[in-house]
Amino acid sequence: MKHEKKRTLQQFSRQQLAQLGREFMLCAQFNSRTGYAALRMNHGDTAYKDVAIENWMGASPVYTRRMQTAMGFAGGTDVATIFKGLQLECGFTHQYFDVHFEVSGAGSGRFWLNSCGALLETEPRGKDAVKTMCHDIEDPTFNATAMATNPRARMVPIHRPPRAPVDRVPHCEWSVFIDPEADVLEEPEIAQVMSGTRLANVTIERPEPAEPGGLVDYSGPIFEQLQLEQLSHDALVVVCRELAVQVHLLVTGLMFSVAQRYGEEAALAVGEFQMCGSCWVMSNRLVKLLGCEGAGIDDVIAVLQVHPAFQPTEYWRFAITKLDDHRACFELLHCPACEEAMPYGWPALLMRGMSGGLDALVKGVDRRARVEHSAAGGRAWDIIIDDVDADIEEPLSIQIAKGTVLYRTQLQDHIQLLQV
């Protein structure tokens, strides 16, 4: 048996880390597509709206402050600080959202979306669906994000969908300002709940840079568009890990919100549907990014080592043991993810023995792969490459994920910026 040496994020190049960072951002979007689809199917459109609002209001203030600290621009209360946070969060996934920012003064600025992938996903469902997303959900959640920087900050639309005319570009434009006369916004109760999780308080250590170049933090002037290639190697390691924290804060918050309304079993059902759909398609994408063939146990191991489902490693700890050319053992070790007091999130699924998401993750690498609980017991699963499940129909969660604009999104590199 061979205990596989784990490939860590700091072993990747700047270019690869920039690519991974964008993929981690995309993971949060796949989570939204699959998790909210399950919510609508199981509990209706009104449930989707209410839970989505609470979900983003709970996570975004927490991860906004984390990224500010991690990237050296904490303490600011101006519009530029708000915009820097938006540029480094999964809610504005790079390239899926073509967002531009302009600061006109310490207390004012604007941003606009030349293209919004989420809008392109939603428009086929009609104007009511667009209004739910672009009005009902964005109004409170945008302000909750701004509030994390300045409780008197406000985001107000200049124009937004439904588009008139139907091909209007930019898709939307927003004014952001600090109003000294405005009422102070209080942090949402759900954000206070989320801030108490082990995930929200995990410490991300900055490694020594493995190559030169790039910005070590974002304390300097704001860019109209920040590209991840502009950051240094060590900064990118931190950003990738923080993006993974964002992913899991949103997952945990979603399940918590569902549980508060519909009970624990409903939350677990939504979480597993979400994990299955998202993890499968993210594995598809990582196979290409890593240059794997998508066949065999070695490729499954390679993807598992960097999949956002099991990042950051300060929160998740696991061991992978290659048993032979067709089998490996994945073991979840003692770690903060296993010690969460809140019984929700993907760790909670695995702790209950619900391995559908892990099974989908390995199938996203190689359709012949499957998992079964290890005879060794505990939090361990055997990964087996055979033909038992090779011909099964893809589950609905994967079909939904693959039917999105998101799945077809081809991300572009900014290689020239690696010289910065």
Secondary structure, DSSP 8 states (H G I E B T S, - for coil): -EE-----GGGS-HHHHHHHHHHHHHHHHHHHHHHHHHHHHHH-HHHHHHHHHHHHHHHHHHHHHHHHHHTT-TT--SHHHHHHHHHTSGGG-BTTEEEEEEEEETTEEEEEEEEEHHHHHHGGG-HHHHHIIIIIIHHHHHHHHHHTT-TTEEEEEEE-SS-SSTT-SSSEEEEEEE-TTS------HHHHHHHTSTGGG--------SS--SBS-S-S---SS--GGGB-HHHHHHHHHHHHHHHHHHHHHHHHHHHHHH-HHHHHHHHHHHHHHHHHHHHHHHHHHHT--S-SHHHHHHHHHH-GGG--TTT--EEEEEEETTEEEEEE-S-GGGG-SS--SHHHHHHTT--HHHHHHHHTT-TTEEEEE-TT-SSEEEEEESSSSTT----HHHHHHHTSHHHH------GGGGG-
